[in-house]
Amino acid sequence: MKNFNDLTEPERKALMLGPVYITLLTSNIDGKLDDMQEKSAVDFSHIKTYSCAPILRTYYNLVDKDFKKNLKIINDALPKVRETREFAIKAELTKLGPILAKMDNEFAVALHRSFHSFAEHVSRAHHSLLVSFIIPFNIKGINY
């Protein structure tokens, strides 16, 4: 199993952007990221640095450093049409499954659960009608 530090640079970058893409996918139910969702996600990213599972602390400290900047950059770069935007976001999130599969199972399971809490938090920020959020990749021990 790989440790976070054993990943390639593109793998680390993809993993670091996971919460950004989750934020954007969750907010895409309205077709855009509104100010309330953005603020909630930025605040939650910071909260995660000390409220996450201990195994994820280093990860969330790194994510939090550039979360707001990355959220803006990626949000601005994504397509504006809701369906096309959703497809692009899911394509990025799908890359995370194989990366997490290479890593320690304890880390992968904790991160997968944390991603779900991130999605739920952002969706509640706008009182979204999001009933079921499914991250588009499977983790052994969570999905199967």
Secondary structure, DSSP 8 states (H G I E B T S, - for coil): -B-GGGS-HHHHHHHHTHHHHHHHHHHGGGTS--HHHHHHHHHHHHHHHHHS-GGGHHHHHHHHHHHHHHHHHHHHHS-SSHHHHHHHHHHHHHTHHHHHHTB-HHHHHHHHHHHHHHHHHHHHHTT--------SS--TTTT-
